[in-house]
Amino acid sequence: MVRVKIVEIKSTTDPASRLEGKQVVFAEVREKPKVQILGETEEARIVDSLVQQLRRMGLPMLTRAELRIPKLVLFLTEGESEEIGIRLEVNKTYELAFREGKIELKGVEAL
């Protein structure tokens, strides 16, 4: 099982049936690994402390963001989208599992 987030939903038309639908793009979400400053010197501790303070200030290049790894693209007609039984929304997190030849998708409650 992996956690995925919908990163894109766009309107599409099935080329064979001409039915309107949507393309849903899921990406696996992982936390970026923490960068460790090597060394136990006083200078290393000072630099680490400064980096931590800058992260708390929200500097984009230093904030810990998530890694998004493309995982699954679904093309659904409107009917298929309703049959799934869960609301598909951009930036929502879901659990994706592959079991016994099936793909299972479950919504995850916000923390």
N, C-alpha and C positions, 0 to 999 in steps of 0.2 A: 504494500500500500504506500502511496506517495501523496503528498499534499500538492495540489495544483491550484492555480488561480487563472481565471479567465482574463486574458490580456486583450482580446479583441472579439467583437461580434459585428458582423456586417451582413447586410442584405444580399441575397443571391437568388438565382432562379435555376431550378433543376433543368439541365439541357434536354433531357429525354422527355420528361413529363410536362415541362413548362410551369410547374408549380413553384410558387414563391416560397422562400425559406430563408435560412440564415446559416452563415459559416461561423462556427465557434472555435476559437483558438485557445487551447489550454497550455500553460507553461508550469513546469515543476518549480516550486519555490524552495530555495535553500538559503540559509543564512551565510553570508560571506565569512570566510574564516578570519579570525582575528590576526592582525599583523603583530608579531612579537618582535620587539626591539631586543637584539642580542646583547648580552653583557649584563653584568651586575654592578657596573661602575656607577658612581654618583652622577656622572654626566648622562648615562643611559636612563637613570631614574628621573632626572629632570626633564629630559626630552619626552619620555613616556607620559609624565605628568602634564606637560604642555599639550601634547597630542590629545590626551583625554579631555582637557579643558576646551580645546578647539572643537572637538566632536560635540561636546555638550552645547556649544554655541551654534552648531548646525552648519558648519562649513561643508558644502556639497562634496568636496573631494575627500573629506575625512569621515563623513557620516557612514555608519555601517548600514548599507542597503542590502537587499536580498538579491541573490542570484536567480535569474529566471532562465530556465532551460526548456526550450520547446519540447512538448510532450505529445500532444494529440490535437488533431484538427477534425472537427465534426461538421458535416454538411447535413442539415436537417430541414425537412419541409415543416411548415407550420403545424401540421398534424403530428408529425414525429416529435416536434419540440414539446407539444402539449402532453404526449404519451409518456415522456420521461418522468413527469410528475414532480419535478423540482424546478424552481425558477432559476434560470441561467442569467447571471448579471456580471458585468465587467467588474473586476477587482474583488470579487467574492472568492472565498477559499472553499475548496471541495476536497474530498478524499477520493482518490482513484485507485482501483484495485483490479488486477487481472487474475481471475480464478477460474479454473476448469473450463477454459475456452470462452469465458464471459468477461465483459468489461463492466465493472460496478462503479457507480458514481454516487456519492453521498454528500449532501451539504454539511458544512461545518459551522457550528454556532460561533458567533463573534466572541472573542475573549474579553 
